[in-house]
Amino acid sequence: MMMALNFQAKKHEELIMSRKKNCTVRLGDVRSQYPENSIVWITTGKKYEVKKRLYTAIIDKVRVKKFAELTSKDLGHQNPEIDSLEELRLDFENIYQRRITLDDTVTVIYFSEVL
């Protein structure tokens, strides 16, 4: 079974294609959905709409932590345009359409392209 890491925001497609984004932070504990060393498609597209496959990747590292524990490395690989936890928290509130706190659990997924 092939899995996908999908990105809905247009800005993410640009970051992924320029290879500036090789990490995603997902709300909640999604370790079981994305085990390390799994092969996934990196895709873009809105929920319930046609997706565009960008490339195939391997999941290198998966870590579950509190939002407050995200490191500057996590932030930089998630989106180099986001400089602080507060910026990411506000971005997440927009994406998830709910209040996000520093105590919320997140899963940090690092991936790399398979040629």
N, C-alpha and C positions, 0 to 999 in steps of 0.2 A: 504494500500500500504506500503510495507516494503522499507525502505531507507537504503543506505549503506554509510559509511565513508570509502573510499578506500585509501590505502597507496601504492604507486608504488615502493618505494625504499626498497630493501631487509633489509637494516639496521633498518628500521621502524618496520618490522615484529618482529625482535629480541627484540626491545625495548618494543613493545606492549605485546608480549608473556611473557616477564619478569616483566610486569606491571610497567615499568619505564616511560612509555609514556601514559598519559591519557588526552592529549590535542593536538589539531592540530591547526595550523595557516594557513588559506586559503586566497589567494589573492582576494581582492574585498569584497563586501558586499554580503554574502551568507546566511544571517539570515533567509530569507524566505524558503530556502532549508532545513535548519536544526533547526527547532524550539525547544526551551527548552522543556524538558520532553518527547521528541520523542524517540521511540525505533528504533535503527538502528543496522545493521550488521556491524561489524568491519571486513574489508576485505583487502587483499593484492593482487596485480597483476598489470601488466602494462596495459595501455589503449588499448582497443580492443582485449584483450587476456582473457583467463580463469582466474577467480578470486578464491581465497581461503578464505573461511569464517573462521575467527579466533574465534569470539564469538559475543554474542549479548550484546548491551550496551544501556544505557540511556544517552541522552544529558542533562547534568546538568546545564551548563551555556554557553551562547553565547553572546559575546561582539564584537562590531565593533569599531575599533580605527585606528589611523594612525600607520604606521610601527614604527615610532619613539616613540610611546607611549607604545610599548610592554614592560612588566616588566620582572625582573629577574625570577619571579615566572612563567610567561608565557613561557619564554625560557627554564627553567628547566623542566617543564612538557611537553613541545613540544619535546625537545631532550636534555637530560642531558649532552650530549657530546658537545653541542654548548654553548659557554661561553659569546658571545657578539652579539649585534644587527648586527654588521658588518659581523660576521660569518654566521648568519642566512640570511642576505641580499644576500651574495654571494651564499649560498646554494639555495636560491629562484631563483636567476638569472640562475643558472644551471638547476633547475627544470622547470621553466617557459620559459626559453630561451628568456628572454628579460631583459632590464634594470629595476631594482627595486630601488625606491628612498624612503627616510624616510617619504615622504609625501603620499606614496601609502596607500590606504585603505586596511585593512586586517580584517578578522573575526577570533576571537579566540573562539574555541569550546572545552569545557571541557566535558569529558564523563567518565562513569564508567560502569564496567561490571555488567550484570544482570545474576545471577546464577539461 
